[in-house]
Amino acid sequence: MDDEKLIELAKNASNKAYAPYSKYNVGAALLTEDGKIFTGCNVENASYGLTICAERVAVFKAVSEGYKKFKAIAIFAKGALPYPCGACRQVLAEFDDGEMDVIISNGESIKKFKLKDLLPFSFSLSD
């Protein structure tokens, strides 16, 4: 799966977002090690603490279907580049072997990182 296709799937997922408060629709497409893709969108709530980001929706969908090894995640939103928040970085790190790609796009530019570079000192119970 190439980066452009993964971004397109994330963009499609962003169209399903429920973001009446921020008006910032985010979509994510998570690629498993064996090529399956899980998408997610942000879902806001009037009680802001109950809002969930697109990245975590995609991860939780994958894990609930038995997938725990991921190669890449693409995140899309129009406007500002959608860097994953700290909570999403930590959730992704739970399933990262150090090589997960994080691809972000706003339709005008694309950036690609390794998750370990976005969260170099993630929390772990094994350290």
C-alpha positions in Angstrom: 0.0 0.0 0.0 1.5 3.3 -1.0 1.3 6.5 1.1 -1.0 8.3 -1.4 -3.6 5.5 -1.2 -3.5 5.5 2.6 -3.9 9.2 2.7 -6.9 9.0 0.4 -8.6 6.5 2.7 -7.9 8.8 5.7 -9.4 11.7 3.7 -12.5 9.6 3.0 -12.7 8.8 6.7 -12.5 12.5 7.6 -15.8 13.0 5.8 -17.5 10.9 8.4 -16.2 12.9 11.4 -18.6 14.3 14.0 -16.9 17.6 14.8 -19.6 20.2 15.5 -17.5 22.1 18.0 -14.0 22.3 16.5 -15.2 22.0 12.9 -11.9 20.2 12.4 -12.7 16.9 10.7 -9.9 14.3 11.0 -9.6 10.9 9.4 -7.1 8.2 9.9 -6.2 5.0 8.0 -4.2 2.4 9.9 -2.3 -0.3 7.9 -1.7 -3.6 9.7 1.4 -5.7 9.2 -0.5 -8.1 6.9 -2.1 -5.4 4.7 -5.6 -4.9 6.3 -6.7 -1.3 6.8 -8.8 0.2 9.6 -10.2 3.7 9.3 -11.4 6.1 12.0 -12.7 9.7 12.3 -12.8 12.0 15.3 -16.0 12.0 17.3 -16.6 15.1 19.5 -18.8 15.4 22.5 -20.2 18.4 24.3 -18.3 17.1 27.3 -14.9 17.7 25.6 -13.1 15.1 27.7 -15.2 12.4 26.1 -14.1 13.3 22.5 -12.0 10.7 20.7 -9.5 11.3 18.0 -9.5 9.6 14.6 -6.2 7.8 15.3 -7.5 6.1 18.4 -10.8 5.1 16.7 -8.8 3.3 14.0 -6.5 1.6 16.6 -9.4 0.5 18.7 -11.3 -0.9 15.7 -8.2 -2.9 14.7 -7.5 -4.2 18.1 -11.1 -5.2 18.6 -10.8 -7.3 15.5 -7.6 -9.0 16.7 -5.0 -6.9 15.0 -2.1 -5.6 17.0 0.8 -5.2 14.6 0.8 -2.0 12.5 3.0 -0.7 9.7 1.7 2.8 9.1 -1.0 5.3 9.9 -2.1 8.1 7.6 -3.9 11.1 9.2 -5.8 13.7 7.1 -7.5 17.0 7.9 -8.1 20.1 5.8 -6.3 23.2 7.2 -3.5 22.8 9.7 -1.5 19.6 9.4 -3.0 17.0 11.7 -0.1 16.0 13.9 -1.3 13.3 16.3 -1.9 14.5 19.9 0.1 13.1 22.8 -2.6 10.6 23.8 -2.8 9.2 20.3 1.0 9.0 20.1 1.1 7.0 23.3 -1.7 4.6 22.1 0.1 4.0 18.9 3.4 3.4 20.8 1.7 0.6 22.6 1.7 -1.3 19.4 4.8 0.0 17.7 8.1 -1.9 17.2 9.9 1.3 16.5 9.2 1.3 12.7 5.6 2.5 12.4 5.3 5.3 9.8 3.1 8.3 10.6 2.0 10.1 7.5 0.1 13.4 7.8 -1.6 15.5 5.1 -3.9 18.4 4.8 -4.4 18.0 1.0 -1.7 20.5 0.3 1.4 19.0 1.9 2.5 15.6 3.2 4.9 14.8 6.0 6.1 11.4 7.0 7.8 10.4 10.3 8.6 7.4 12.3 6.4 7.2 15.4 9.6 6.8 17.6 10.7 10.3 16.3 7.4 11.9 17.3 7.4 10.3 20.7 11.0 9.4 21.6 10.4 8.6 25.3 7.0 6.9 25.3 5.7 5.4 28.6 6.3 1.6 28.9 6.0 -0.8 31.7 8.8 -2.9 30.3 11.5 -0.2 30.7 
